[in-house]
Amino acid sequence: MDNESLLAHACESLASASIMTSDIAAYVDISQRHTILAIQQIIMLAELAVNRVLDNVKVTQSVIPS
């Protein structure tokens, strides 16, 4: 697998993890909910970072002639 595909899969996995944490947060008590939502924020930040790298890879590939 190439880097772009790996990054796309990582982004999709992080998005799924974010949705799952939101779903779980609805079923736990308030103290656990805060922890789960903090974990969700970390996942979302990681997703943003992966998206940024993915954008950089696409820009680099469009600049470098193949």
PDB file of N, H, CA, C and O in Angstrom:
ATOM      1  N   MET A   1       0.835  -1.190   0.000  1.00  0.00           N
ATOM      2  CA  MET A   1       0.000   0.000   0.000  1.00  0.00           C
ATOM      3  C   MET A   1       0.872   1.242   0.000  1.00  0.00           C
ATOM      4  O   MET A   1       1.903   1.300   0.670  1.00  0.00           O
ATOM      5  N   ASP A   2       0.443   2.224  -0.756  1.00  0.00           N
ATOM      6  H   ASP A   2      -0.395   2.177  -1.301  1.00  0.00           H
ATOM      7  CA  ASP A   2       1.199   3.471  -0.794  1.00  0.00           C
ATOM      8  C   ASP A   2       0.827   4.367   0.395  1.00  0.00           C
ATOM      9  O   ASP A   2      -0.150   4.120   1.102  1.00  0.00           O
ATOM     10  N   ASN A   3       1.625   5.397   0.586  1.00  0.00           N
ATOM     11  H   ASN A   3       2.418   5.598   0.011  1.00  0.00           H
ATOM     12  CA  ASN A   3       1.427   6.288   1.738  1.00  0.00           C
ATOM     13  C   ASN A   3       0.058   6.959   1.738  1.00  0.00           C
ATOM     14  O   ASN A   3      -0.573   7.087   2.786  1.00  0.00           O
ATOM     15  N   GLU A   4      -0.398   7.385   0.568  1.00  0.00           N
ATOM     16  H   GLU A   4       0.115   7.281  -0.284  1.00  0.00           H
ATOM     17  CA  GLU A   4      -1.693   8.063   0.496  1.00  0.00           C
ATOM     18  C   GLU A   4      -2.825   7.133   0.935  1.00  0.00           C
ATOM     19  O   GLU A   4      -3.734   7.550   1.653  1.00  0.00           O
ATOM     20  N   SER A   5      -2.768   5.879   0.503  1.00  0.00           N
ATOM     21  H   SER A   5      -2.030   5.540  -0.081  1.00  0.00           H
ATOM     22  CA  SER A   5      -3.795   4.904   0.898  1.00  0.00           C
ATOM     23  C   SER A   5      -3.752   4.637   2.398  1.00  0.00           C
ATOM     24  O   SER A   5      -4.793   4.561   3.050  1.00  0.00           O
ATOM     25  N   LEU A   6      -2.550   4.496   2.940  1.00  0.00           N
ATOM     26  H   LEU A   6      -1.705   4.558   2.410  1.00  0.00           H
ATOM     27  CA  LEU A   6      -2.415   4.262   4.380  1.00  0.00           C
ATOM     28  C   LEU A   6      -2.972   5.431   5.185  1.00  0.00           C
ATOM     29  O   LEU A   6      -3.657   5.232   6.188  1.00  0.00           O
ATOM     30  N   LEU A   7      -2.676   6.640   4.745  1.00  0.00           N
ATOM     31  H   LEU A   7      -2.120   6.801   3.930  1.00  0.00           H
ATOM     32  CA  LEU A   7      -3.191   7.822   5.439  1.00  0.00           C
ATOM     33  C   LEU A   7      -4.714   7.908   5.332  1.00  0.00           C
ATOM     34  O   LEU A   7      -5.386   8.279   6.294  1.00  0.00           O
ATOM     35  N   ALA A   8      -5.250   7.570   4.171  1.00  0.00           N
ATOM     36  H   ALA A   8      -4.704   7.269   3.389  1.00  0.00           H
ATOM     37  CA  ALA A   8      -6.707   7.595   3.999  1.00  0.00           C
ATOM     38  C   ALA A   8      -7.370   6.581   4.924  1.00  0.00           C
ATOM     39  O   ALA A   8      -8.397   6.875   5.536  1.00  0.00           O
ATOM     40  N   HIS A   9      -6.785   5.385   5.030  1.00  0.00           N
ATOM     41  H   HIS A   9      -5.951   5.146   4.533  1.00  0.00           H
ATOM     42  CA  HIS A   9      -7.329   4.366   5.937  1.00  0.00           C
ATOM     43  C   HIS A   9      -7.225   4.818   7.396  1.00  0.00           C
ATOM     44  O   HIS A   9      -8.147   4.607   8.184  1.00  0.00           O
ATOM     45  N   ALA A  10      -6.103   5.438   7.749  1.00  0.00           N
ATOM     46  H   ALA A  10      -5.354   5.610   7.110  1.00  0.00           H
ATOM     47  CA  ALA A  10      -5.935   5.933   9.122  1.00  0.00           C
ATOM     48  C   ALA A  10      -6.985   6.994   9.435  1.00  0.00           C
ATOM     49  O   ALA A  10      -7.554   7.005  10.527  1.00  0.00           O
ATOM     50  N   CYS A  11      -7.239   7.873   8.491  1.00  0.00           N
ATOM     51  H   CYS A  11      -6.777   7.864   7.604  1.00  0.00           H
ATOM     52  CA  CYS A  11      -8.237   8.923   8.690  1.00  0.00           C
ATOM     53  C   CYS A  11      -9.624   8.321   8.888  1.00  0.00           C
ATOM     54  O   CYS A  11     -10.367   8.749   9.771  1.00  0.00           O
ATOM     55  N   GLU A  12      -9.973   7.335   8.076  1.00  0.00           N
ATOM     56  H   GLU A  12      -9.370   6.987   7.358  1.00  0.00           H
ATOM     57  CA  GLU A  12     -11.274   6.673   8.206  1.00  0.00           C
ATOM     58  C   GLU A  12     -11.395   5.941   9.540  1.00  0.00           C
ATOM     59  O   GLU A  12     -12.454   5.959  10.168  1.00  0.00           O
ATOM     60  N   SER A  13     -10.319   5.304   9.969  1.00  0.00           N
ATOM     61  H   SER A  13      -9.459   5.289   9.459  1.00  0.00           H
ATOM     62  CA  SER A  13     -10.335   4.592  11.252  1.00  0.00           C
ATOM     63  C   SER A  13     -10.514   5.562  12.413  1.00  0.00           C
ATOM     64  O   SER A  13     -11.263   5.286  13.351  1.00  0.00           O
ATOM     65  N   LEU A  14      -9.831   6.688  12.349  1.00  0.00           N
ATOM     66  H   LEU A  14      -9.223   6.912  11.588  1.00  0.00           H
ATOM     67  CA  LEU A  14      -9.970   7.694  13.403  1.00  0.00           C
ATOM     68  C   LEU A  14     -11.377   8.289  13.419  1.00  0.00           C
ATOM     69  O   LEU A  14     -11.931   8.545  14.488  1.00  0.00           O
ATOM     70  N   ALA A  15     -11.949   8.507  12.248  1.00  0.00           N
ATOM     71  H   ALA A  15     -11.499   8.299  11.379  1.00  0.00           H
ATOM     72  CA  ALA A  15     -13.325   9.022  12.188  1.00  0.00           C
ATOM     73  C   ALA A  15     -14.293   8.020  12.814  1.00  0.00           C
ATOM     74  O   ALA A  15     -15.210   8.408  13.537  1.00  0.00           O
ATOM     75  N   SER A  16     -14.088   6.738  12.535  1.00  0.00           N
ATOM     76  H   SER A  16     -13.343   6.423  11.947  1.00  0.00           H
ATOM     77  CA  SER A  16     -14.940   5.700  13.130  1.00  0.00           C
ATOM     78  C   SER A  16     -14.772   5.656  14.641  1.00  0.00           C
ATOM     79  O   SER A  16     -15.753   5.531  15.374  1.00  0.00           O
ATOM     80  N   ALA A  17     -13.532   5.759  15.109  1.00  0.00           N
ATOM     81  H   ALA A  17     -12.735   5.860  14.513  1.00  0.00           H
ATOM     82  CA  ALA A  17     -13.278   5.749  16.551  1.00  0.00           C
ATOM     83  C   ALA A  17     -13.947   6.946  17.225  1.00  0.00           C
ATOM     84  O   ALA A  17     -14.465   6.826  18.335  1.00  0.00           O
ATOM     85  N   SER A  18     -13.935   8.085  16.562  1.00  0.00           N
ATOM     86  H   SER A  18     -13.513   8.182  15.660  1.00  0.00           H
ATOM     87  CA  SER A  18     -14.579   9.276  17.112  1.00  0.00           C
ATOM     88  C   SER A  18     -16.081   9.068  17.254  1.00  0.00           C
ATOM     89  O   SER A  18     -16.668   9.433  18.272  1.00  0.00           O
ATOM     90  N   ILE A  19     -16.696   8.489  16.248  1.00  0.00           N
ATOM     91  H   ILE A  19     -16.219   8.192  15.421  1.00  0.00           H
ATOM     92  CA  ILE A  19     -18.139   8.216  16.300  1.00  0.00           C
ATOM     93  C   ILE A  19     -18.454   7.206  17.399  1.00  0.00           C
ATOM     94  O   ILE A  19     -19.436   7.361  18.126  1.00  0.00           O
ATOM     95  N   MET A  20     -17.623   6.177  17.519  1.00  0.00           N
ATOM     96  H   MET A  20     -16.826   6.051  16.928  1.00  0.00           H
ATOM     97  CA  MET A  20     -17.866   5.165  18.555  1.00  0.00           C
ATOM     98  C   MET A  20     -17.764   5.759  19.955  1.00  0.00           C
ATOM     99  O   MET A  20     -18.551   5.412  20.836  1.00  0.00           O
ATOM    100  N   THR A  21     -16.794   6.656  20.164  1.00  0.00           N
ATOM    101  H   THR A  21     -16.155   6.938  19.448  1.00  0.00           H
ATOM    102  CA  THR A  21     -16.681   7.263  21.495  1.00  0.00           C
ATOM    103  C   THR A  21     -17.893   8.136  21.804  1.00  0.00           C
ATOM    104  O   THR A  21     -18.352   8.187  22.945  1.00  0.00           O
ATOM    105  N   SER A  22     -18.408   8.819  20.790  1.00  0.00           N
ATOM    106  H   SER A  22     -18.035   8.777  19.863  1.00  0.00           H
ATOM    107  CA  SER A  22     -19.631   9.614  21.000  1.00  0.00           C
ATOM    108  C   SER A  22     -20.797   8.721  21.391  1.00  0.00           C
ATOM    109  O   SER A  22     -21.562   9.038  22.302  1.00  0.00           O
ATOM    110  N   ASP A  23     -20.921   7.608  20.694  1.00  0.00           N
ATOM    111  H   ASP A  23     -20.300   7.351  19.954  1.00  0.00           H
ATOM    112  CA  ASP A  23     -22.011   6.673  20.995  1.00  0.00           C
ATOM    113  C   ASP A  23     -21.890   6.120  22.412  1.00  0.00           C
ATOM    114  O   ASP A  23     -22.885   6.039  23.133  1.00  0.00           O
ATOM    115  N   ILE A  24     -20.687   5.741  22.810  1.00  0.00           N
ATOM    116  H   ILE A  24     -19.879   5.807  22.224  1.00  0.00           H
ATOM    117  CA  ILE A  24     -20.466   5.180  24.147  1.00  0.00           C
ATOM    118  C   ILE A  24     -20.738   6.235  25.220  1.00  0.00           C
ATOM    119  O   ILE A  24     -21.289   5.924  26.275  1.00  0.00           O
ATOM    120  N   ALA A  25     -20.352   7.477  24.948  1.00  0.00           N
ATOM    121  H   ALA A  25     -19.904   7.729  24.090  1.00  0.00           H
ATOM    122  CA  ALA A  25     -20.526   8.553  25.933  1.00  0.00           C
ATOM    123  C   ALA A  25     -21.987   8.732  26.333  1.00  0.00           C
ATOM    124  O   ALA A  25     -22.280   9.187  27.438  1.00  0.00           O
ATOM    125  N   ALA A  26     -22.884   8.381  25.450  1.00  0.00           N
ATOM    126  H   ALA A  26     -22.645   8.011  24.552  1.00  0.00           H
ATOM    127  CA  ALA A  26     -24.314   8.539  25.747  1.00  0.00           C
ATOM    128  C   ALA A  26     -24.809   7.538  26.787  1.00  0.00           C
ATOM    129  O   ALA A  26     -25.875   7.729  27.373  1.00  0.00           O
ATOM    130  N   TYR A  27     -24.047   6.479  27.019  1.00  0.00           N
ATOM    131  H   TYR A  27     -23.181   6.324  26.543  1.00  0.00           H
ATOM    132  CA  TYR A  27     -24.512   5.396  27.891  1.00  0.00           C
ATOM    133  C   TYR A  27     -23.790   5.293  29.229  1.00  0.00           C
ATOM    134  O   TYR A  27     -24.055   4.369  29.999  1.00  0.00           O
ATOM    135  N   VAL A  28     -22.890   6.218  29.521  1.00  0.00           N
ATOM    136  H   VAL A  28     -22.675   6.968  28.896  1.00  0.00           H
ATOM    137  CA  VAL A  28     -22.126   6.130  30.771  1.00  0.00           C
ATOM    138  C   VAL A  28     -22.468   7.310  31.677  1.00  0.00           C
ATOM    139  O   VAL A  28     -23.091   8.282  31.250  1.00  0.00           O
ATOM    140  N   ASP A  29     -22.047   7.204  32.932  1.00  0.00           N
ATOM    141  H   ASP A  29     -21.540   6.415  33.279  1.00  0.00           H
ATOM    142  CA  ASP A  29     -22.337   8.301  33.858  1.00  0.00           C
ATOM    143  C   ASP A  29     -21.458   9.514  33.543  1.00  0.00           C
ATOM    144  O   ASP A  29     -20.508   9.423  32.765  1.00  0.00           O
ATOM    145  N   ILE A  30     -21.787  10.625  34.149  1.00  0.00           N
ATOM    146  H   ILE A  30     -22.559  10.699  34.781  1.00  0.00           H
ATOM    147  CA  ILE A  30     -21.188  11.914  33.793  1.00  0.00           C
ATOM    148  C   ILE A  30     -19.668  11.950  33.950  1.00  0.00           C
ATOM    149  O   ILE A  30     -18.983  12.531  33.108  1.00  0.00           O
ATOM    150  N   SER A  31     -19.126  11.341  35.007  1.00  0.00           N
ATOM    151  H   SER A  31     -19.683  10.868  35.691  1.00  0.00           H
ATOM    152  CA  SER A  31     -17.667  11.391  35.191  1.00  0.00           C
ATOM    153  C   SER A  31     -16.957  10.594  34.097  1.00  0.00           C
ATOM    154  O   SER A  31     -15.916  11.017  33.593  1.00  0.00           O
ATOM    155  N   GLN A  32     -17.511   9.463  33.737  1.00  0.00           N
ATOM    156  H   GLN A  32     -18.356   9.120  34.146  1.00  0.00           H
ATOM    157  CA  GLN A  32     -16.920   8.678  32.647  1.00  0.00           C
ATOM    158  C   GLN A  32     -17.135   9.374  31.304  1.00  0.00           C
ATOM    159  O   GLN A  32     -16.289   9.295  30.414  1.00  0.00           O
ATOM    160  N   ARG A  33     -18.261  10.050  31.166  1.00  0.00           N
ATOM    161  H   ARG A  33     -18.949  10.115  31.889  1.00  0.00           H
ATOM    162  CA  ARG A  33     -18.560  10.758  29.914  1.00  0.00           C
ATOM    163  C   ARG A  33     -17.506  11.817  29.626  1.00  0.00           C
ATOM    164  O   ARG A  33     -17.076  11.975  28.484  1.00  0.00           O
ATOM    165  N   HIS A  34     -17.089  12.545  30.662  1.00  0.00           N
ATOM    166  H   HIS A  34     -17.439  12.417  31.590  1.00  0.00           H
ATOM    167  CA  HIS A  34     -16.059  13.573  30.462  1.00  0.00           C
ATOM    168  C   HIS A  34     -14.758  12.943  29.963  1.00  0.00           C
ATOM    169  O   HIS A  34     -14.104  13.487  29.073  1.00  0.00           O
ATOM    170  N   THR A  35     -14.391  11.817  30.526  1.00  0.00           N
ATOM    171  H   THR A  35     -14.922  11.375  31.249  1.00  0.00           H
ATOM    172  CA  THR A  35     -13.171  11.132  30.096  1.00  0.00           C
ATOM    173  C   THR A  35     -13.296  10.657  28.656  1.00  0.00           C
ATOM    174  O   THR A  35     -12.375  10.827  27.858  1.00  0.00           O
ATOM    175  N   ILE A  36     -14.431  10.066  28.329  1.00  0.00           N
ATOM    176  H   ILE A  36     -15.180   9.928  28.977  1.00  0.00           H
ATOM    177  CA  ILE A  36     -14.635   9.555  26.970  1.00  0.00           C
ATOM    178  C   ILE A  36     -14.645  10.701  25.956  1.00  0.00           C
ATOM    179  O   ILE A  36     -14.090  10.567  24.865  1.00  0.00           O
ATOM    180  N   LEU A  37     -15.264  11.812  26.305  1.00  0.00           N
ATOM    181  H   LEU A  37     -15.715  11.921  27.191  1.00  0.00           H
ATOM    182  CA  LEU A  37     -15.285  12.946  25.384  1.00  0.00           C
ATOM    183  C   LEU A  37     -13.899  13.578  25.236  1.00  0.00           C
ATOM    184  O   LEU A  37     -13.576  14.120  24.180  1.00  0.00           O
ATOM    185  N   ALA A  38     -13.083  13.511  26.284  1.00  0.00           N
ATOM    186  H   ALA A  38     -13.346  13.070  27.143  1.00  0.00           H
ATOM    187  CA  ALA A  38     -11.691  13.974  26.169  1.00  0.00           C
ATOM    188  C   ALA A  38     -10.916  13.071  25.215  1.00  0.00           C
ATOM    189  O   ALA A  38     -10.117  13.547  24.408  1.00  0.00           O
ATOM    190  N   ILE A  39     -11.157  11.770  25.311  1.00  0.00           N
ATOM    191  H   ILE A  39     -11.806  11.383  25.966  1.00  0.00           H
ATOM    192  CA  ILE A  39     -10.526  10.824  24.385  1.00  0.00           C
ATOM    193  C   ILE A  39     -10.981  11.124  22.957  1.00  0.00           C
ATOM    194  O   ILE A  39     -10.182  11.066  22.022  1.00  0.00           O
ATOM    195  N   GLN A  40     -12.254  11.442  22.794  1.00  0.00           N
ATOM    196  H   GLN A  40     -12.903  11.489  23.553  1.00  0.00           H
ATOM    197  CA  GLN A  40     -12.771  11.772  21.466  1.00  0.00           C
ATOM    198  C   GLN A  40     -12.061  13.004  20.902  1.00  0.00           C
ATOM    199  O   GLN A  40     -11.759  13.047  19.709  1.00  0.00           O
ATOM    200  N   GLN A  41     -11.793  13.996  21.735  1.00  0.00           N
ATOM    201  H   GLN A  41     -12.038  13.962  22.704  1.00  0.00           H
ATOM    202  CA  GLN A  41     -11.074  15.184  21.265  1.00  0.00           C
ATOM    203  C   GLN A  41      -9.672  14.826  20.789  1.00  0.00           C
ATOM    204  O   GLN A  41      -9.206  15.346  19.775  1.00  0.00           O
ATOM    205  N   ILE A  42      -9.003  13.945  21.516  1.00  0.00           N
ATOM    206  H   ILE A  42      -9.382  13.523  22.340  1.00  0.00           H
ATOM    207  CA  ILE A  42      -7.664  13.511  21.108  1.00  0.00           C
ATOM    208  C   ILE A  42      -7.737  12.801  19.761  1.00  0.00           C
ATOM    209  O   ILE A  42      -6.897  13.024  18.889  1.00  0.00           O
ATOM    210  N   ILE A  43      -8.742  11.947  19.596  1.00  0.00           N
ATOM    211  H   ILE A  43      -9.424  11.766  20.305  1.00  0.00           H
ATOM    212  CA  ILE A  43      -8.928  11.241  18.327  1.00  0.00           C
ATOM    213  C   ILE A  43      -9.171  12.245  17.201  1.00  0.00           C
ATOM    214  O   ILE A  43      -8.612  12.104  16.113  1.00  0.00           O
ATOM    215  N   MET A  44      -9.993  13.246  17.455  1.00  0.00           N
ATOM    216  H   MET A  44     -10.448  13.360  18.338  1.00  0.00           H
ATOM    217  CA  MET A  44     -10.289  14.245  16.425  1.00  0.00           C
ATOM    218  C   MET A  44      -9.046  15.053  16.052  1.00  0.00           C
ATOM    219  O   MET A  44      -8.853  15.390  14.884  1.00  0.00           O
ATOM    220  N   LEU A  45      -8.212  15.362  17.032  1.00  0.00           N
ATOM    221  H   LEU A  45      -8.369  15.089  17.981  1.00  0.00           H
ATOM    222  CA  LEU A  45      -6.964  16.075  16.739  1.00  0.00           C
ATOM    223  C   LEU A  45      -6.030  15.211  15.898  1.00  0.00           C
ATOM    224  O   LEU A  45      -5.366  15.707  14.987  1.00  0.00           O
ATOM    225  N   ALA A  46      -5.982  13.923  16.205  1.00  0.00           N
ATOM    226  H   ALA A  46      -6.521  13.520  16.945  1.00  0.00           H
ATOM    227  CA  ALA A  46      -5.172  13.006  15.402  1.00  0.00           C
ATOM    228  C   ALA A  46      -5.721  12.925  13.981  1.00  0.00           C
ATOM    229  O   ALA A  46      -4.957  12.889  13.017  1.00  0.00           O
ATOM    230  N   GLU A  47      -7.034  12.896  13.855  1.00  0.00           N
ATOM    231  H   GLU A  47      -7.655  12.926  14.638  1.00  0.00           H
ATOM    232  CA  GLU A  47      -7.662  12.857  12.528  1.00  0.00           C
ATOM    233  C   GLU A  47      -7.311  14.115  11.727  1.00  0.00           C
ATOM    234  O   GLU A  47      -7.018  14.030  10.535  1.00  0.00           O
ATOM    235  N   LEU A  48      -7.340  15.269  12.375  1.00  0.00           N
ATOM    236  H   LEU A  48      -7.578  15.338  13.344  1.00  0.00           H
ATOM    237  CA  LEU A  48      -6.954  16.512  11.701  1.00  0.00           C
ATOM    238  C   LEU A  48      -5.499  16.471  11.240  1.00  0.00           C
ATOM    239  O   LEU A  48      -5.180  16.920  10.139  1.00  0.00           O
ATOM    240  N   ALA A  49      -4.624  15.933  12.081  1.00  0.00           N
ATOM    241  H   ALA A  49      -4.883  15.568  12.975  1.00  0.00           H
ATOM    242  CA  ALA A  49      -3.205  15.829  11.722  1.00  0.00           C
ATOM    243  C   ALA A  49      -3.015  14.899  10.525  1.00  0.00           C
ATOM    244  O   ALA A  49      -2.254  15.208   9.608  1.00  0.00           O
ATOM    245  N   VAL A  50      -3.703  13.766  10.538  1.00  0.00           N
ATOM    246  H   VAL A  50      -4.321  13.515  11.283  1.00  0.00           H
ATOM    247  CA  VAL A  50      -3.597  12.818   9.421  1.00  0.00           C
ATOM    248  C   VAL A  50      -4.139  13.461   8.143  1.00  0.00           C
ATOM    249  O   VAL A  50      -3.553  13.300   7.073  1.00  0.00           O
ATOM    250  N   ASN A  51      -5.245  14.182   8.249  1.00  0.00           N
ATOM    251  H   ASN A  51      -5.721  14.313   9.119  1.00  0.00           H
ATOM    252  CA  ASN A  51      -5.794  14.873   7.077  1.00  0.00           C
ATOM    253  C   ASN A  51      -4.817  15.896   6.523  1.00  0.00           C
ATOM    254  O   ASN A  51      -4.687  16.041   5.308  1.00  0.00           O
ATOM    255  N   ARG A  52      -4.125  16.610   7.416  1.00  0.00           N
ATOM    256  H   ARG A  52      -4.231  16.492   8.403  1.00  0.00           H
ATOM    257  CA  ARG A  52      -3.142  17.604   6.967  1.00  0.00           C
ATOM    258  C   ARG A  52      -2.002  16.922   6.216  1.00  0.00           C
ATOM    259  O   ARG A  52      -1.581  17.396   5.161  1.00  0.00           O
ATOM    260  N   VAL A  53      -1.506  15.817   6.755  1.00  0.00           N
ATOM    261  H   VAL A  53      -1.849  15.433   7.612  1.00  0.00           H
ATOM    262  CA  VAL A  53      -0.432  15.083   6.078  1.00  0.00           C
ATOM    263  C   VAL A  53      -0.930  14.561   4.734  1.00  0.00           C
ATOM    264  O   VAL A  53      -0.210  14.624   3.738  1.00  0.00           O
ATOM    265  N   LEU A  54      -2.153  14.047   4.704  1.00  0.00           N
ATOM    266  H   LEU A  54      -2.738  13.995   5.513  1.00  0.00           H
ATOM    267  CA  LEU A  54      -2.733  13.546   3.456  1.00  0.00           C
ATOM    268  C   LEU A  54      -2.819  14.668   2.421  1.00  0.00           C
ATOM    269  O   LEU A  54      -2.502  14.453   1.251  1.00  0.00           O
ATOM    270  N   ASP A  55      -3.240  15.848   2.836  1.00  0.00           N
ATOM    271  H   ASP A  55      -3.497  16.022   3.787  1.00  0.00           H
ATOM    272  CA  ASP A  55      -3.270  17.000   1.924  1.00  0.00           C
ATOM    273  C   ASP A  55      -1.870  17.335   1.428  1.00  0.00           C
ATOM    274  O   ASP A  55      -1.684  17.622   0.245  1.00  0.00           O
ATOM    275  N   ASN A  56      -0.881  17.302   2.322  1.00  0.00           N
ATOM    276  H   ASN A  56      -1.032  17.069   3.282  1.00  0.00           H
ATOM    277  CA  ASN A  56       0.503  17.592   1.933  1.00  0.00           C
ATOM    278  C   ASN A  56       1.023  16.567   0.941  1.00  0.00           C
ATOM    279  O   ASN A  56       1.739  16.920   0.004  1.00  0.00           O
ATOM    280  N   VAL A  57       0.674  15.302   1.134  1.00  0.00           N
ATOM    281  H   VAL A  57       0.092  15.015   1.895  1.00  0.00           H
ATOM    282  CA  VAL A  57       1.103  14.244   0.210  1.00  0.00           C
ATOM    283  C   VAL A  57       0.501  14.496  -1.166  1.00  0.00           C
ATOM    284  O   VAL A  57       1.191  14.369  -2.177  1.00  0.00           O
ATOM    285  N   LYS A  58      -0.776  14.851  -1.213  1.00  0.00           N
ATOM    286  H   LYS A  58      -1.337  14.953  -0.391  1.00  0.00           H
ATOM    287  CA  LYS A  58      -1.444  15.109  -2.494  1.00  0.00           C
ATOM    288  C   LYS A  58      -0.825  16.308  -3.201  1.00  0.00           C
ATOM    289  O   LYS A  58      -0.637  16.279  -4.417  1.00  0.00           O
ATOM    290  N   VAL A  59      -0.504  17.367  -2.447  1.00  0.00           N
ATOM    291  H   VAL A  59      -0.657  17.390  -1.459  1.00  0.00           H
ATOM    292  CA  VAL A  59       0.112  18.553  -3.039  1.00  0.00           C
ATOM    293  C   VAL A  59       1.491  18.207  -3.578  1.00  0.00           C
ATOM    294  O   VAL A  59       1.840  18.609  -4.688  1.00  0.00           O
ATOM    295  N   THR A  60       2.274  17.468  -2.810  1.00  0.00           N
ATOM    296  H   THR A  60       1.991  17.142  -1.908  1.00  0.00           H
ATOM    297  CA  THR A  60       3.617  17.080  -3.240  1.00  0.00           C
ATOM    298  C   THR A  60       3.552  16.231  -4.500  1.00  0.00           C
ATOM    299  O   THR A  60       4.356  16.418  -5.413  1.00  0.00           O
ATOM    300  N   GLN A  61       2.608  15.305  -4.562  1.00  0.00           N
ATOM    301  H   GLN A  61       1.954  15.153  -3.821  1.00  0.00           H
ATOM    302  CA  GLN A  61       2.480  14.442  -5.733  1.00  0.00           C
ATOM    303  C   GLN A  61       2.043  15.231  -6.961  1.00  0.00           C
ATOM    304  O   GLN A  61       2.433  14.887  -8.077  1.00  0.00           O
ATOM    305  N   SER A  62       1.250  16.275  -6.786  1.00  0.00           N
ATOM    306  H   SER A  62       0.933  16.555  -5.879  1.00  0.00           H
ATOM    307  CA  SER A  62       0.810  17.063  -7.936  1.00  0.00           C
ATOM    308  C   SER A  62       1.916  17.995  -8.432  1.00  0.00           C
ATOM    309  O   SER A  62       1.922  18.378  -9.602  1.00  0.00           O
ATOM    310  N   VAL A  63       2.849  18.361  -7.553  1.00  0.00           N
ATOM    311  H   VAL A  63       2.843  18.049  -6.603  1.00  0.00           H
ATOM    312  CA  VAL A  63       3.955  19.241  -7.929  1.00  0.00           C
ATOM    313  C   VAL A  63       5.064  18.457  -8.614  1.00  0.00           C
ATOM    314  O   VAL A  63       5.665  18.939  -9.574  1.00  0.00           O
ATOM    315  N   ILE A  64       5.339  17.250  -8.124  1.00  0.00           N
ATOM    316  H   ILE A  64       4.850  16.858  -7.344  1.00  0.00           H
ATOM    317  CA  ILE A  64       6.408  16.421  -8.682  1.00  0.00           C
ATOM    318  C   ILE A  64       5.855  15.663  -9.884  1.00  0.00           C
ATOM    319  O   ILE A  64       4.914  14.882  -9.744  1.00  0.00           O
ATOM    320  N   PRO A  65       6.440  15.890 -11.079  1.00  0.00           N
ATOM    321  CA  PRO A  65       5.945  15.152 -12.246  1.00  0.00           C
ATOM    322  C   PRO A  65       6.254  13.665 -12.118  1.00  0.00           C
ATOM    323  O   PRO A  65       7.335  13.281 -11.672  1.00  0.00           O
ATOM    324  N   SER A  66       5.282  12.824 -12.518  1.00  0.00           N
ATOM    325  H   SER A  66       4.404  13.136 -12.880  1.00  0.00           H
ATOM    326  CA  SER A  66       5.518  11.384 -12.408  1.00  0.00           C
ATOM    327  C   SER A  66       6.051  10.810 -13.679  1.00  0.00           C
ATOM    328  O   SER A  66       6.304   9.607 -13.755  1.00  0.00           O
TER     329      SER A  66
END
